[in-house]
Amino acid sequence: MVHDPLSQLDALVVALSGFVIVFLMLAVLWGIILVISRLVSGVEHHHVPTMAAPAPAPVPMRAAAPVAAPPQVVLEGIDDTQAACVMAIVSHETGIPLDQLVFKSIKAV
């Protein structure tokens, strides 16, 4: 069975319908991703425990004690800016305030 080749109008209709189908499917996928991301973010915000931080205990007044100078950090192969970045990252990742951490040395590897 021999078919006649498509006319230019038929080829144009087939091409346009293909483009329309592709863009409709992209729009549907975009909608599905949007809905799933909103559901996931809603679940994350819903299950985050909210606990009030305990009030710090009052510090009793006492005689002024000499304040010890913070220990010096030995830097090996890095400059002050890089050391400050490393300290900030460690503080952020561990959740420990920077004033409670003690760094003895920082060495580039």
N, C-alpha and C positions, 0 to 999 in steps of 0.2 A: 504494500500500500504506500503510495507516494503522496507526501503532503506538499502543498504549495508553501513556499517560504513566507514568513510573516511580512505583512506590509509595514511600512514605517509607522503608521498610526498604531497598529497592534503591538509593535516592538516598544513604542513609547509608553503605551498603557501598561505593558508587562513591567518595564523598568520602573515606572512611577509607583506601581502597586508594590513592587519589592522595596523601594525606599520607604514608602508609608508603613509597611509591615515592620521593617527594621526599626524605624524611629518610634513606632508604637510600643514595640517590645522593650526598647531602651527606656521609654517613659514608665512602663509598668515595672521594670526592674528598679528604676530610681525610686518609685513609690514604695516598693517593698523594702528597699534598704532604709528609706526614711522612717517607715513605720517600725521596723525592727530596732533601729538606733534609738528612737524615742522610747520604745518599750524597755530596752536595756538601760538607758539612762534613768528612766523612771524607777526601775527596780533597784538600781544602785543608790539613788537618792532615798528611796523608801527604806532600805535596810541599813542605812548608816546609823549606828548607835549615836545618840546625842547624850553625852554625859557632861554634866557641869564640872568644871575643874574645881578641885577642892581649894578653899581659901588658904593662902599661905599662913603658916603659924606666925604669930607675932614674935619678933625678936626682942628678947629682954635687953634693957639698957645695961651696959656694963662699961667698964673702963676701956678707953680706946686702946686697942692692941695695934702694934705696928703692922702695917700692911706689907706682906711679903711681895716682892717684885715677881712678876710671872717669869717662869723659867724661859731661858732663851731656846729657840728652836734651831737646831743645826740643819742648814740647808745644803744639800749636796747635789750640785748639777742643775739647780733651778733657781729662778729669781724670786723676789718677794711677791710679785703679782701671781705667779703660778702657785706659790705656796699658799697664798690667801685663797685662791680658787679651790685647791685641794682641801683646805680646812673647811671651807663653806660647803663643799660637796659632802664631805664626811659628816658634818653636822646635820645637813638636810637628810641624808639617807638614813642615818641612825636615829634621828629625831631627838638627839641630845643637844641642848643649847651649847653654843660655841664657848661660852664662859665656863662651862663645866668640863670641857675636853682639855686634855693636856697632851700636847704634841712634843716629843723629844727630838725627833729628827724626821726630815722628809728628804727622800733620796730619789732622783730620777733613775728609771730603769730603762 
